[in-house]
Amino acid sequence: MREKVFLLLRIFLFTVLVPATVVIYVPVQLARSFSAPVMAAAIVGLVVLLAGLFVVGSCFYNFAARGRGTPAPWDPPRHLVTSGPYRYVRNPMYVGILSILLGEAAFFGSLLLLAWAVVIALSFYLVVALYEEPGLRNRFGGEYERYASEVPQWLPRLGNAPNPRKPL
């Protein structure tokens, strides 16, 4: 029990330091001078934002419960996480964060927030390509290679999802 509490505390600290800066602090600074959004765009934005929050929360849970680690590079999961949203896309946390940013851009009707989302998307792509995937291949070897061959990197294969009863 003590280990789980400590793990949750580490995840909370990482969340406050990194994702909260990307999806709360910077967007608030960028949206300070927004005009009232169109109601339909605000509703769509809110739905996309909430979906992104759900995905990110699910990823954090799976990192703790299944991977026994955090999303922080200095405290990574000890086991390869292939459950939850990771069954459908290899980078669901980044997809979730981008959904939050796109939802904010729509909600506030802000092209500046949309530009911020594009900058973050490019940053995520570079981090994954240059750091994360090579590191996962080194740490998990064939297990990661099999997973990467079966699960798409960014966009889930709708209609061709993996069998939930068949372990990856």
C-alpha positions as CSV (number, residue, x, y, z in Angstrom):
1,M,0.0,0.0,0.0
2,R,2.8,2.4,0.9
3,E,4.5,1.8,-2.5
4,K,1.2,2.6,-4.3
5,V,0.8,5.9,-2.4
6,F,4.4,6.9,-3.2
7,L,3.8,6.0,-6.9
8,L,0.6,8.1,-7.0
9,L,2.5,11.0,-5.4
10,R,5.2,10.8,-8.0
11,I,2.6,10.8,-10.8
12,F,0.9,13.8,-9.2
13,L,4.2,15.7,-9.0
14,F,5.0,14.9,-12.7
15,T,1.5,16.0,-13.7
16,V,1.8,19.3,-12.0
17,L,5.3,19.9,-13.5
18,V,4.9,18.8,-17.1
19,P,1.4,18.2,-18.6
20,A,-0.3,20.9,-16.5
21,T,2.2,23.5,-17.9
22,V,1.4,22.4,-21.5
23,V,-2.4,22.2,-21.1
24,I,-3.1,24.8,-18.4
25,Y,-0.5,27.4,-17.8
26,V,0.6,28.2,-21.4
27,P,-3.0,28.0,-22.8
28,V,-4.3,30.4,-20.1
29,Q,-1.5,32.8,-21.0
30,L,-2.3,32.5,-24.7
31,A,-6.1,32.8,-24.3
32,R,-6.1,35.9,-22.1
33,S,-7.6,38.0,-24.9
34,F,-10.1,35.6,-26.4
35,S,-13.5,36.6,-27.6
36,A,-16.7,34.7,-26.8
37,P,-16.5,31.4,-28.8
38,V,-19.3,30.2,-31.1
39,M,-21.5,28.0,-29.0
40,A,-21.2,24.9,-31.3
41,A,-17.4,25.2,-31.3
42,A,-17.4,25.6,-27.5
43,I,-19.5,22.5,-27.1
44,V,-17.3,20.4,-29.5
45,G,-14.2,21.8,-27.8
46,L,-15.4,20.8,-24.4
47,V,-16.3,17.3,-25.5
48,V,-12.8,16.9,-27.2
49,L,-11.1,18.3,-24.1
50,L,-13.0,15.9,-21.7
51,A,-12.2,12.9,-24.0
52,G,-8.5,13.9,-23.8
53,L,-8.6,14.2,-20.0
54,F,-10.2,10.7,-19.8
55,V,-7.5,9.2,-22.1
56,V,-4.6,10.9,-20.1
57,G,-6.1,9.8,-16.8
58,S,-6.4,6.3,-18.1
59,C,-2.8,6.3,-19.3
60,F,-1.6,7.5,-15.9
61,Y,-3.6,4.8,-14.2
62,N,-2.1,2.1,-16.5
63,F,1.4,3.4,-16.0
64,A,1.0,3.0,-12.2
65,A,-1.1,-0.1,-12.0
66,R,0.4,-2.1,-14.8
67,G,3.8,-0.5,-15.5
68,R,4.7,0.3,-11.9
69,G,6.1,3.6,-12.8
70,T,5.2,7.1,-13.9
71,P,5.1,9.0,-17.3
72,A,8.2,10.9,-16.2
73,P,11.4,10.0,-18.1
74,W,13.3,9.9,-14.9
75,D,10.8,7.4,-13.3
76,P,9.6,5.2,-16.2
77,P,7.4,2.1,-15.9
78,R,9.2,-1.1,-15.0
79,H,7.0,-3.1,-17.3
80,L,5.8,-2.4,-20.9
81,V,2.3,-1.1,-20.7
82,T,0.1,-2.5,-23.5
83,S,-3.4,-2.3,-21.9
84,G,-6.0,0.3,-21.7
85,P,-5.6,3.0,-24.4
86,Y,-2.2,1.5,-25.2
87,R,-4.0,-1.5,-26.9
88,Y,-5.2,0.9,-29.7
89,V,-2.4,3.4,-30.1
90,R,1.3,3.4,-28.9
91,N,1.2,7.1,-27.8
92,P,-2.2,7.6,-26.3
93,M,-1.0,10.0,-23.6
94,Y,0.3,12.4,-26.3
95,V,-2.9,11.9,-28.3
96,G,-4.9,12.7,-25.1
97,I,-2.9,15.9,-24.4
98,L,-3.3,17.0,-28.0
99,S,-7.0,16.4,-27.7
100,I,-7.1,18.6,-24.7
101,L,-5.2,21.4,-26.5
102,L,-7.4,21.1,-29.6
103,G,-10.5,21.2,-27.4
104,E,-9.1,24.4,-25.7
105,A,-8.5,25.9,-29.1
106,A,-12.1,25.2,-30.2
107,F,-13.6,26.2,-26.9
108,F,-11.9,29.6,-26.9
109,G,-12.0,30.0,-30.7
110,S,-8.3,30.7,-30.6
111,L,-5.9,30.3,-33.6
112,L,-3.1,31.0,-31.2
113,L,-4.0,28.0,-29.1
114,L,-4.3,26.0,-32.3
115,A,-0.8,27.0,-33.3
116,W,0.4,26.0,-29.7
117,A,-1.2,22.6,-30.3
118,V,0.7,22.2,-33.6
119,V,4.0,23.2,-31.9
120,I,3.3,20.6,-29.2
121,A,2.4,17.9,-31.7
122,L,5.7,18.4,-33.6
123,S,7.5,18.3,-30.3
124,F,5.8,15.1,-29.3
125,Y,6.7,13.5,-32.7
126,L,10.4,14.4,-32.3
127,V,10.5,13.1,-28.7
128,V,8.9,9.8,-29.7
129,A,11.1,9.3,-32.8
130,L,14.4,10.4,-31.3
131,Y,14.1,9.4,-27.7
132,E,11.2,7.3,-26.5
133,E,10.9,4.6,-29.1
134,P,14.7,3.9,-29.3
135,G,14.7,3.7,-25.5
136,L,11.7,1.3,-25.4
137,R,13.4,-0.9,-28.0
138,N,16.6,-1.0,-25.8
139,R,14.7,-1.6,-22.5
140,F,12.0,-4.1,-23.7
141,G,13.6,-5.7,-26.8
142,G,11.4,-8.2,-28.7
143,E,8.4,-7.5,-26.4
144,Y,8.3,-3.9,-27.6
145,E,9.1,-4.9,-31.3
146,R,6.0,-7.2,-31.3
147,Y,3.9,-4.5,-29.7
148,A,5.1,-1.9,-32.2
149,S,4.3,-4.2,-35.1
150,E,0.7,-4.7,-33.9
151,V,-0.3,-1.3,-32.6
152,P,-0.2,1.9,-34.6
153,Q,1.9,4.8,-33.4
154,W,-0.6,7.7,-33.5
155,L,-4.0,6.9,-34.9
156,P,-5.9,3.9,-33.8
157,R,-7.1,1.4,-36.4
158,L,-10.8,1.7,-36.1
159,G,-12.6,-1.5,-37.0
160,N,-9.4,-3.5,-36.7
161,A,-8.7,-3.1,-33.0
162,P,-6.7,-5.9,-31.3
163,N,-8.6,-8.7,-29.6
164,P,-8.9,-7.7,-25.9
165,R,-8.7,-11.4,-24.8
166,K,-5.5,-12.0,-26.8
167,P,-2.5,-10.6,-24.9
168,L,-0.1,-8.5,-26.9
